[in-house]
Amino acid sequence: MDEGSSEEQETSETPKLEGVDINKCSEPQKLFNIANELLHTEEAYVKRLHLLDQVFCAKLSEAGIPNEVITGIFSNISSIYCFHGQFLLPELKTRITDEWNTNPRLGDILQKLAPFLKMYGEYVKNFDRAMDMVNTWIQRSSPFKDIIQNIQKQEICGNLTLQHHMLEPVQRIPRYELLLKDYLKKLPGESPDRKDAEKSLELISTAANHSNAAIRKMEKMHKLLEVYERLGGEEDIVNPANELIKEGHIQKLSAKNGTAQDRYLFLFNSMILYCVPKLRLMGQKFSVREKIDIAGLQQNAAHTFSITGKKRSLELQTRKSSKTKRDKEKQACKSCSESFNSITKRRHHCKQCGAVICAKCSEFKTFADNSRNNRVCKDCFQLPSATLCISGSESAGEQKKKIGMEKQNVWGVENSIFCSHLLFQEKGKTWCKVWVTIPKTEPLVLYLQGGNQVKVSACYMLVLKNKHNVLRNRLE
């Protein structure tokens, strides 16, 4: 009853503004409203700290719960309670209830006491661990559970759990920052309290950033621990220098049969873990297939990124429409219409148009921007822009020489009725590949070019039959 009567006495001394339009209040009255809100919230907050330190913590200690468990749960809550209950709250109460009419200031008090708010960093950093410890001991210790539940049933708890009350210190410093910013907005520019209030806001913001940094560091380590468990401890990634940036599912196209295979990537600030899903054994969800260092990687192609390691290289593409047709939608070769199978008739893609073709119909090669021999279909090979590539074991100089010679024959590509690689055999000699052209200007003449046995360009009149020369129309 004494406590209740003292609260009634305090509220009677503090002006009430119920039913008053705040927008119609004068500027000094608005400042007092903010100060009064700070005082009331501080009083309620100190009661919560008293509940945590003098009720929960004390009861558990009396019941014989190990000290390391109590410290692990409540951290430095005793120091926080002592600071607010014996220093900050008495100073605010004296200033706002007794001295406000003669000295309407908050900045000097907050500036003097704000540096002590840095002690919240330790509490915030330990918060997640404390929550896990509370849940663990509630499940494993009946005496611990009974004490917590008995206290939570009391009126002082307000039908809230221990975990809810433990969250209030984490939320308190941002609350100070918001109230002080609101106070500065209402404070006149010439007010003697402005300089102290601005300095107080700077100190409180520093304390808030200190707590936020502790929260971010704690969350970062928590994410690393989660990934470590999902990988079954295969990779030692729990390191303050590591930071998880992104993770997600991808699909890898098999080089053998073109089927999509599920894969999972973990992108860190210094590496990528290329993983495969696995059956859940002892909580493990993924197995690391490759660890790739991403230092010095460069993006070359548009909408793609490459991952190159010592043992493996990957090229991944972002979500966009692809020229490559879906393998499941194409069951037969575009050129010869023969059905695909995974053994003798495998799928290939034309690097020019994306058509799905078989190996026989994709033996044409062209040089692309990457200076590599790319597999293309017959239609793309005959395009004027196609750069011819001679297969075989010739050196790069010989290939370029032949390419230049063939490119000079404009009729070989643009002005021809037929042009293609064919296999040519002279009597008593082996087959060789030659470039065959029937020009539009000479429809009855067949021109041969290239090949080991055809040392110079040769031509054959189609109206004549040469029994010693045989042409086999086998497209290369």
HELIX and SHEET records of a PDB file:
HELIX    1   1 ASP A    2  GLU A   13  1                                  12    
HELIX    2   2 ILE A   22  LYS A   24  5                                   3    
HELIX    3   3 GLU A   27  HIS A   50  1                                  24    
HELIX    4   4 LEU A   51  CYS A   57  3                                   7    
HELIX    5   5 ALA A   58  GLU A   62  1                                   5    
HELIX    6   6 ASN A   67  PHE A   74  1                                   8    
HELIX    7   7 ILE A   77  PHE A   83  1                                   7    
HELIX    8   8 HIS A   84  LEU A   88  3                                   5    
HELIX    9   9 LEU A   89  LYS A   93  1                                   5    
HELIX   10  10 THR A   94  ASP A   98  3                                   5    
HELIX   11  11 GLY A  107  LEU A  113  1                                   7    
HELIX   12  12 ALA A  114  MET A  119  5                                   6    
HELIX   13  13 TYR A  120  LYS A  125  1                                   6    
HELIX   14  14 PHE A  127  ARG A  140  1                                  14    
HELIX   15  15 SER A  142  GLN A  152  1                                  11    
HELIX   16  16 GLU A  155  CYS A  157  5                                   3    
HELIX   17  17 LEU A  162  LYS A  186  1                                  25    
HELIX   18  18 ARG A  194  ARG A  230  1                                  37    
HELIX   19  19 ASP A  327  GLU A  329  5                                   3    
HELIX   20  20 LYS A  360  SER A  362  5                                   3    
HELIX   21  21 LYS A  378  PHE A  381  1                                   4    
HELIX   22  22 ALA A  396  GLN A  408  1                                  13    
HELIX   23  23 VAL A  410  GLY A  412  5                                   3    
SHEET    1   A 4 LEU A 244  LEU A 253  0                                        
SHEET    2   A 4 ALA A 260  PHE A 268 -1                                        
SHEET    3   A 4 MET A 271  LEU A 281 -1                                        
SHEET    4   A 4 GLN A 284  ASP A 293 -1                                        
SHEET    1   B 2 THR A 304  THR A 308  0                                        
SHEET    2   B 2 SER A 313  GLN A 317 -1                                        
SHEET    1   C 2 HIS A 348  HIS A 349  0                                        
SHEET    2   C 2 VAL A 356  ILE A 357 -1                                        
SHEET    1   D 2 PHE A 364  PHE A 367  0                                        
SHEET    2   D 2 ASN A 373  VAL A 376 -1                                        
SHEET    1   E 5 ALA A 458  MET A 461  0                                        
SHEET    2   E 5 VAL A 445  GLN A 449 -1                                        
SHEET    3   E 5 CYS A 432  PRO A 439 -1                                        
SHEET    4   E 5 SER A 416  GLU A 426 -1                                        
SHEET    5   E 5 ASN A 469  ARG A 472 -1                                        
END                                                                             
